[in-house]
Amino acid sequence: MTFHPQMKSKVEGVSIVDGLHWRAWNGVIADVWSVICAEGASGQYVSKAPRLFVVLDNDGVGRFAIRQSEHQQPTPKSAAPYRMSYIPAGMPIWSEAENTGFLRHLDLHFDIEALSRRFAGQLDIEKLSVPRLMFSDERIARLAGLIAAECLNDDPLHDLYGDGLAAALFADLFKIGQKPERKRSQLSPRQLRRTIDFIEANCLRSIRLRELAQLAGLSETYFSHAFKASTGMPPHQWQMHARIRKACELMNRNSVSLTWVASATGFSDQAHFTRVFKRFVGTTPAAWLRAQSS
């Protein structure tokens, strides 16, 4: 594991009980802490990685006052279970507790480099710098509860389980939506008709992609994508379908050998013809012929 949150803290009036329970997944480290907070307990925290703090259990309930500046006037808010705070990377936080007693909380530390790769550039980086303090979100809370339970599980499930939960929470926290698939441009009706006519007329020989692209007045790459967007298949596959149709027409003639058909339709030999025919038709030429005569 190369990702380390490198979190620094200074706390007063906080006693750790039950030790630390943690798990690491792809791009996320999850910590579950159980502590006793004395009246007026306080802490200063800063981490090089962004993190999400989630209250899991709080016997005393009470309130937290979280400040982004040491001299900022604190505004206490309820520390009820599943209240949470998102703290950006490098942002110092000061907190004070009122009437909390026993407190169990989950810390999720995010490896942004790994998660950005995982979400293939769909993460809005600007959202990472916006703090969200003491908010509630029912869906994120449910995911956080499942993640915490897995950290506390003496017989943990497969890593894919926690990995999926952590990815789902991260996607929900930053509202990462599915990137719409870019719709490929299609050939115009005239371009498509000219191209298909050319393929049908020349399907028994090798047709170069360059020929078809020049016929449509497009680059080879653009033409290839546009043809598939228009027909549902690449140009070469369309040509092979046309060649197989020609072969079927020839096989319907009397006294024509499969060897002759293979040669007449541009295949290197009968074995090559049989392999291609079966791939496109689902049966061999001989079996197809028997089906036609039955």
TORSE-634493 format. One record per residue: x, y, z of N, C-alpha, C in turn; residue in one letter. Coordinates in steps of 0.05 Angstrom, whole numbers, padded with zeros to 5 digits, always signed. Example, Ala and Ser with C-alpha at 12.3 -4.5 7.8 and 13.67 -1.06 7.14 Angstrom:
// TORSE-634493
+00264-00114+00156+00246-00090+00156+00264-00066+00156A
+00257-00045+00142+00273-00021+00143+00258+00001+00157S
***
This chain:
// TORSE-634493
+00017-00024+00000+00000+00000+00000+00018+00025+00000M
+00016+00041-00021+00033+00065-00023+00018+00091-00014T
-00008+00090-00011-00023+00114-00003-00023+00116+00027F
-00014+00140+00037-00015+00145+00066-00027+00173+00070H
-00049+00175+00086-00062+00201+00090-00045+00222+00103P
-00026+00214+00119-00008+00233+00133-00024+00254+00148Q
-00041+00245+00166-00057+00263+00181-00044+00270+00208M
-00044+00295+00214-00033+00305+00239-00056+00315+00257K
-00054+00309+00283-00075+00317+00301-00063+00324+00329S
-00078+00341+00343-00072+00348+00370-00098+00349+00386K
-00102+00331+00405-00127+00329+00418-00124+00332+00448V
-00145+00341+00461-00146+00344+00490-00173+00333+00500E
-00173+00318+00521-00198+00308+00533-00210+00285+00517G
-00194+00271+00500-00204+00249+00484-00188+00224+00491V
-00202+00203+00499-00189+00177+00506-00198+00156+00486S
-00179+00142+00475-00185+00121+00455-00192+00095+00470I
-00214+00082+00462-00222+00056+00473-00225+00036+00450V
-00220+00011+00455-00225-00011+00436-00205-00010+00412D
-00185+00007+00412-00165+00007+00391-00176+00017+00364G
-00159+00015+00344-00166+00024+00317-00173+00000+00300L
-00195+00003+00285-00203-00017+00265-00202-00003+00238H
-00188-00016+00219-00186-00002+00193-00184-00023+00170W
-00191-00013+00147-00188-00029+00122-00179-00010+00100R
-00165-00021+00081-00156-00006+00057-00166-00019+00032A
-00178-00003+00015-00188-00012-00011-00176+00006-00033W
-00185+00002-00057-00174+00016-00080-00180+00046-00078N
-00161+00062-00069-00164+00091-00067-00176+00101-00042G
-00181+00084-00022-00194+00092+00003-00183+00077+00026V
-00177+00092+00048-00171+00079+00074-00193+00087+00093I
-00204+00067+00107-00226+00071+00125-00216+00064+00154A
-00220+00083+00172-00214+00080+00200-00239+00082+00217D
-00242+00064+00236-00264+00067+00256-00251+00071+00283V
-00257+00093+00296-00247+00100+00322-00269+00100+00343W
-00263+00090+00367-00282+00091+00389-00268+00107+00411S
-00280+00129+00421-00267+00146+00440-00287+00155+00462V
-00276+00164+00484-00291+00177+00505-00283+00207+00505I
-00303+00224+00502-00297+00253+00501-00306+00265+00528C
-00286+00277+00542-00293+00292+00566-00307+00318+00558A
-00320+00331+00577-00333+00356+00571-00312+00376+00562E
-00318+00389+00540-00299+00409+00529-00276+00397+00513G
-00278+00372+00507-00256+00359+00491-00253+00374+00465A
-00228+00375+00456-00223+00391+00432-00201+00377+00416S
-00198+00386+00391-00178+00374+00373-00171+00393+00350G
-00147+00390+00340-00138+00404+00316-00129+00382+00296Q
-00137+00385+00272-00132+00364+00252-00124+00376+00225Y
-00106+00363+00211-00100+00370+00184-00089+00345+00170V
-00098+00341+00146-00090+00317+00131-00082+00325+00102S
-00062+00311+00092-00054+00316+00064-00073+00304+00044K
-00091+00288+00053-00112+00276+00036-00139+00285+00044A
-00158+00289+00025-00185+00296+00033-00198+00273+00048P
-00216+00279+00066-00228+00258+00082-00258+00264+00088R
-00272+00243+00095-00299+00245+00105-00301+00234+00133L
-00311+00251+00151-00315+00243+00179-00344+00238+00184F
-00351+00214+00194-00379+00206+00198-00383+00197+00227V
-00402+00209+00241-00409+00200+00268-00425+00174+00266V
-00417+00153+00279-00431+00127+00278-00449+00124+00303L
-00437+00127+00326-00452+00124+00351-00443+00147+00370D
-00462+00157+00386-00456+00178+00404-00475+00177+00428N
-00467+00164+00450-00484+00160+00473-00494+00186+00484D
-00476+00206+00485-00484+00231+00497-00498+00250+00478G
-00498+00242+00452-00508+00259+00430-00493+00286+00431V
-00502+00305+00446-00488+00330+00448-00484+00345+00422G
-00463+00362+00421-00459+00379+00397-00429+00381+00392R
-00423+00387+00366-00396+00393+00358-00395+00421+00348F
-00373+00435+00354-00368+00461+00342-00343+00457+00325A
-00346+00459+00299-00323+00456+00280-00317+00482+00267I
-00291+00489+00268-00283+00515+00256-00261+00510+00235R
-00261+00527+00215-00240+00526+00194-00217+00545+00200Q
-00220+00560+00221-00199+00579+00230-00198+00579+00260S
-00173+00581+00271-00170+00580+00299-00185+00603+00314E
-00189+00625+00300-00201+00649+00312-00231+00652+00303H
-00241+00633+00287-00269+00635+00278-00288+00630+00301Q
-00310+00644+00302-00330+00640+00323-00344+00613+00318Q
-00342+00594+00337-00354+00567+00333-00384+00568+00333P
-00396+00551+00317-00425+00548+00316-00432+00519+00321T
-00438+00512+00347-00444+00484+00354-00467+00473+00338P
-00464+00448+00329-00486+00434+00315-00489+00406+00327K
-00512+00395+00323-00518+00368+00334-00497+00348+00324S
-00488+00331+00343-00469+00310+00336-00484+00283+00336A
-00509+00283+00327-00525+00259+00326-00512+00239+00306A
-00518+00213+00310-00507+00193+00291-00513+00200+00262P
-00492+00195+00246-00492+00198+00217-00492+00228+00208Y
-00485+00245+00227-00477+00272+00219-00448+00269+00207R
-00442+00284+00187-00416+00279+00174-00404+00306+00164M
-00378+00305+00159-00364+00329+00150-00343+00320+00129S
-00343+00335+00106-00322+00330+00086-00302+00352+00089Y
-00276+00345+00092-00255+00364+00096-00235+00361+00073I
-00230+00382+00057-00211+00380+00035-00183+00375+00044P
-00166+00367+00026-00138+00362+00032-00124+00388+00041A
-00108+00385+00063-00092+00408+00072-00108+00429+00088G
-00134+00425+00092-00149+00445+00107-00149+00438+00136M
-00139+00456+00153-00139+00451+00182-00167+00455+00194P
-00173+00438+00213-00199+00439+00226-00195+00439+00257I
-00211+00456+00270-00212+00457+00300-00239+00447+00309W
-00241+00430+00328-00266+00420+00337-00268+00421+00368S
-00292+00425+00378-00297+00424+00407-00323+00408+00411E
-00323+00392+00432-00346+00375+00438-00361+00384+00463A
-00387+00381+00462-00404+00388+00485-00422+00364+00491E
-00419+00353+00516-00437+00332+00525-00439+00308+00506N
-00415+00298+00498-00416+00276+00479-00411+00248+00492T
-00393+00246+00512-00388+00220+00524-00375+00201+00504G
-00387+00177+00501-00376+00157+00483-00382+00165+00454F
-00363+00162+00437-00366+00170+00409-00351+00150+00391L
-00365+00139+00372-00352+00122+00351-00355+00136+00324R
-00333+00138+00310-00335+00152+00284-00319+00138+00263H
-00326+00143+00238-00312+00132+00215-00297+00155+00200L
-00272+00150+00194-00257+00169+00177-00251+00155+00151D
-00257+00167+00129-00251+00157+00102-00230+00176+00090L
-00207+00166+00084-00186+00181+00071-00184+00174+00042H
-00186+00194+00024-00188+00189-00004-00161+00194-00019F
-00153+00174-00034-00130+00176-00052-00140+00187-00079D
-00138+00213-00083-00151+00226-00106-00138+00216-00132I
-00112+00212-00132-00099+00202-00156-00110+00176-00165E
-00113+00157-00147-00124+00131-00153-00154+00133-00161A
-00169+00149-00147-00198+00151-00152-00203+00166-00178L
-00186+00185-00185-00189+00199-00211-00185+00179-00234S
-00165+00162-00231-00161+00141-00252-00185+00122-00253R
-00195+00116-00230-00217+00096-00229-00242+00107-00242R
-00247+00133-00238-00271+00145-00250-00265+00158-00277F
-00242+00151-00288-00235+00158-00316-00240+00188-00323A
-00230+00205-00305-00232+00234-00311-00259+00246-00307G
-00279+00232-00296-00306+00243-00293-00309+00258-00267Q
-00289+00257-00250-00291+00271-00224-00286+00301-00228L
-00303+00318-00218-00300+00347-00219-00281+00355-00197D
-00256+00361-00205-00235+00366-00185-00241+00390-00168I
-00256+00410-00179-00263+00434-00163-00279+00427-00138E
-00295+00406-00140-00312+00399-00117-00295+00389-00093K
-00271+00380-00099-00254+00370-00077-00245+00392-00058L
-00245+00416-00066-00235+00438-00049-00258+00452-00033S
-00282+00442-00036-00305+00454-00022-00312+00439+00003V
-00308+00450+00027-00314+00436+00052-00345+00434+00056P
-00353+00413+00070-00382+00409+00077-00382+00399+00106R
-00390+00417+00124-00387+00411+00152-00414+00404+00165L
-00415+00382+00180-00437+00374+00196-00463+00373+00180M
-00463+00358+00158-00487+00355+00141-00497+00327+00144F
-00521+00322+00134-00533+00295+00135-00541+00287+00107S
-00537+00261+00101-00545+00249+00075-00552+00220+00080D
-00577+00213+00076-00586+00187+00084-00572+00164+00068E
-00568+00168+00042-00556+00147+00026-00526+00143+00033R
-00512+00166+00036-00484+00164+00043-00481+00152+00071I
-00500+00158+00089-00500+00147+00116-00502+00117+00116A
-00520+00106+00098-00523+00077+00097-00498+00064+00087R
-00485+00076+00067-00460+00065+00057-00438+00066+00078L
-00437+00089+00092-00417+00092+00113-00421+00071+00135A
-00446+00065+00142-00451+00045+00162-00442+00018+00153G
-00445+00011+00128-00437-00015+00118-00406-00017+00117L
-00393+00005+00110-00364+00006+00109-00353+00002+00137I
-00365+00017+00157-00356+00014+00184-00359-00014+00195A
-00382-00026+00188-00387-00054+00197-00366-00073+00186A
-00357-00068+00161-00337-00085+00149-00310-00081+00163E
-00304-00056+00171-00279-00051+00186-00279-00066+00213C
-00303-00068+00225-00305-00081+00251-00309-00111+00249L
-00313-00121+00225-00319-00149+00221-00294-00166+00227N
-00296-00185+00246-00274-00203+00252-00269-00223+00229D
-00289-00227+00212-00286-00246+00190-00293-00230+00164D
-00275-00212+00155-00282-00194+00133-00288-00209+00107P
-00305-00196+00091-00313-00207+00065-00291-00201+00045L
-00295-00210+00021-00276-00205-00001-00272-00175-00005H
-00248-00168-00013-00241-00139-00016-00260-00125-00036D
-00271-00140-00055-00289-00128-00075-00314-00117-00061L
-00322-00128-00039-00346-00118-00025-00341-00090-00014Y
-00320-00087+00002-00314-00060+00013-00306-00041-00009G
-00292-00051-00029-00283-00034-00051-00307-00022-00065D
-00328-00038-00070-00352-00029-00083-00367-00008-00066G
-00368-00013-00040-00382+00006-00021-00367+00033-00021L
-00340+00032-00020-00325+00056-00019-00328+00072-00045A
-00327+00058-00067-00330+00072-00093-00358+00084-00096A
-00379+00069-00086-00406+00080-00087-00409+00105-00070A
-00397+00104-00046-00399+00128-00028-00384+00152-00041L
-00361+00147-00052-00346+00169-00064-00361+00181-00088F
-00373+00164-00104-00389+00173-00127-00413+00190-00118A
-00426+00181-00097-00449+00195-00086-00440+00222-00073D
-00418+00221-00058-00409+00245-00044-00403+00268-00064L
-00391+00261-00087-00384+00281-00106-00401+00281-00131F
-00424+00266-00130-00444+00266-00151-00431+00261-00178K
-00416+00239-00180-00403+00231-00204-00423+00215-00221I
-00432+00227-00243-00452+00214-00260-00439+00199-00282G
-00455+00183-00296-00446+00168-00318-00441+00187-00342Q
-00417+00186-00353-00411+00203-00376-00427+00194-00400K
-00443+00211-00412-00459+00203-00435-00441+00194-00458P
-00448+00172-00471-00432+00163-00493-00435+00182-00517E
-00412+00189-00528-00413+00208-00550-00425+00194-00575R
-00445+00206-00586-00458+00195-00609-00441+00199-00634K
-00436+00177-00647-00420+00179-00671-00436+00190-00694R
-00423+00207-00711-00436+00218-00734-00440+00195-00755S
-00462+00196-00769-00468+00176-00789-00462+00187-00817Q
-00461+00169-00836-00458+00177-00864-00484+00188-00874L
-00483+00207-00893-00507+00217-00905-00520+00195-00922S
-00545+00196-00927-00558+00175-00944-00544+00171-00971P
-00534+00193-00983-00520+00191-01009-00493+00177-01005R
-00478+00184-00984-00452+00171-00979-00456+00141-00973Q
-00477+00135-00957-00482+00107-00950-00490+00091-00974L
-00507+00102-00991-00516+00087-01015-00492+00082-01034R
-00476+00102-01039-00453+00099-01057-00433+00078-01046R
-00429+00079-01020-00410+00061-01007-00420+00032-01009T
-00446+00028-01002-00457+00001-01003-00457-00010-01031I
-00465+00006-01050-00465-00003-01078-00437-00011-01087D
-00417+00004-01079-00390-00002-01086-00381-00028-01074F
-00388-00032-01048-00380-00057-01035-00394-00081-01048I
-00419-00078-01053-00434-00101-01066-00423-00108-01093E
-00415-00087-01108-00404-00092-01135-00376-00103-01135A
-00361-00098-01114-00333-00107-01113-00327-00126-01090N
-00347-00138-01079-00343-00154-01054-00326-00179-01058C
-00322-00188-01083-00306-00212-01088-00276-00207-01089L
-00268-00182-01087-00240-00175-01086-00234-00161-01060R
-00208-00157-01055-00200-00142-01031-00206-00113-01035S
-00222-00101-01017-00229-00073-01018-00213-00059-00996I
-00198-00039-01002-00183-00024-00982-00201-00002-00970R
-00196+00002-00944-00212+00023-00930-00208+00050-00943L
-00184+00054-00953-00178+00080-00966-00197+00085-00990R
-00203+00064-01005-00221+00067-01028-00249+00077-01019E
-00259+00065-00998-00286+00072-00988-00286+00100-00976L
-00265+00107-00962-00263+00133-00949-00262+00155-00971A
-00246+00150-00992-00244+00170-01014-00271+00172-01028Q
-00285+00150-01031-00311+00151-01044-00331+00169-01029L
-00329+00168-01002-00346+00185-00985-00335+00212-00979A
-00310+00217-00987-00297+00243-00983-00290+00248-00954G
-00282+00226-00939-00276+00228-00911-00249+00215-00905L
-00238+00221-00881-00214+00207-00873-00221+00178-00867S
-00201+00160-00867-00206+00132-00862-00218+00127-00834E
-00207+00140-00814-00217+00136-00787-00246+00146-00784T
-00251+00170-00794-00278+00181-00792-00298+00164-00807Y
-00290+00155-00831-00308+00139-00848-00315+00113-00834F
-00294+00100-00822-00298+00074-00809-00319+00077-00786S
-00316+00098-00769-00335+00102-00747-00362+00109-00758H
-00364+00126-00778-00389+00134-00789-00404+00111-00802A
-00389+00094-00816-00402+00071-00829-00414+00052-00808F
-00399+00047-00787-00410+00029-00766-00433+00042-00752K
-00433+00069-00748-00455+00082-00735-00480+00081-00753A
-00476+00079-00779-00499+00079-00798-00510+00051-00802S
-00492+00030-00801-00501+00003-00808-00500-00017-00784T
-00486-00009-00764-00483-00028-00741-00460-00047-00744G
-00445-00045-00765-00422-00063-00769-00400-00049-00784M
-00375-00057-00781-00353-00044-00796-00354-00051-00826P
-00341-00036-00843-00342-00041-00872-00333-00069-00880P
-00311-00079-00867-00302-00106-00875-00323-00127-00869H
-00337-00124-00847-00358-00144-00841-00381-00142-00861Q
-00388-00118-00869-00409-00115-00890-00400-00129-00916W
-00375-00125-00923-00365-00138-00948-00366-00168-00945Q
-00359-00180-00922-00360-00208-00919-00388-00219-00921M
-00408-00204-00910-00436-00212-00913-00443-00213-00943H
-00435-00192-00958-00441-00191-00986-00428-00214-01001A
-00403-00221-00994-00389-00242-01007-00402-00269-01001R
-00412-00273-00976-00426-00298-00970-00452-00300-00985I
-00466-00277-00989-00491-00278-01005-00485-00286-01033R
-00463-00276-01045-00456-00284-01072-00450-00314-01073K
-00436-00324-01052-00430-00352-01051-00456-00369-01050A
-00475-00360-01035-00501-00375-01033-00515-00376-01060C
-00513-00353-01075-00525-00353-01102-00512-00373-01120E
-00485-00375-01119-00470-00394-01136-00476-00422-01128L
-00478-00428-01102-00482-00455-01092-00510-00465-01100M
-00529-00447-01105-00555-00456-01113-00556-00466-01142N
-00534-00461-01158-00533-00471-01185-00527-00501-01185R
-00535-00515-01204-00530-00544-01205-00501-00550-01214N
-00490-00572-01204-00464-00582-01212-00441-00562-01207S
-00442-00547-01185-00421-00529-01178-00408-00539-01152V
-00381-00543-01153-00367-00553-01130-00362-00531-01110S
-00358-00539-01085-00352-00519-01064-00324-00508-01068L
-00306-00524-01080-00279-00514-01086-00281-00491-01106T
-00298-00495-01126-00301-00474-01147-00314-00449-01135W
-00334-00453-01118-00348-00430-01105-00328-00414-01088V
-00311-00428-01073-00292-00415-01056-00273-00398-01073A
-00263-00409-01095-00245-00394-01113-00259-00370-01126S
-00284-00374-01134-00299-00354-01149-00307-00330-01130A
-00308-00335-01104-00316-00314-01086-00293-00302-01070T
-00268-00309-01079-00245-00295-01068-00232-00307-01044G
-00240-00332-01037-00228-00345-01014-00203-00360-01023F
-00184-00363-01004-00158-00376-01012-00162-00405-01018S
-00180-00419-01004-00185-00447-01010-00212-00455-00997D
-00220-00480-01001-00246-00488-00991-00247-00488-00960Q
-00225-00494-00947-00225-00494-00918-00229-00465-00907A
-00216-00446-00920-00220-00418-00912-00249-00409-00917H
-00260-00417-00939-00288-00411-00946-00307-00423-00925F
-00301-00448-00917-00319-00462-00898-00318-00448-00870T
-00294-00440-00862-00291-00427-00836-00307-00400-00835R
-00303-00384-00856-00317-00358-00857-00347-00362-00859V
-00355-00380-00877-00384-00385-00881-00397-00393-00854F
-00384-00411-00840-00396-00421-00814-00398-00398-00794K
-00377-00380-00794-00378-00358-00775-00401-00339-00781R
-00407-00335-00806-00428-00315-00812-00456-00328-00815F
-00457-00353-00823-00483-00365-00827-00491-00384-00804V
-00471-00395-00791-00477-00412-00768-00476-00442-00775G
-00470-00448-00800-00468-00476-00808-00448-00477-00831T
-00440-00501-00839-00421-00504-00861-00435-00501-00888T
-00420-00496-00909-00433-00494-00936-00447-00520-00944P
-00435-00543-00938-00447-00569-00945-00474-00572-00930A
-00474-00566-00904-00499-00569-00889-00520-00549-00899A
-00511-00525-00906-00530-00505-00917-00542-00515-00943W
-00526-00528-00960-00536-00538-00985-00557-00561-00981L
-00551-00578-00961-00570-00600-00955-00596-00588-00945R
-00595-00567-00929-00619-00555-00919-00636-00542-00941A
-00622-00532-00962-00637-00519-00984-00652-00540-01001Q
-00640-00564-01003-00652-00584-01020-00672-00602-01005S
-00674-00599-00979-00692-00616-00963-00720-00605-00964S
***
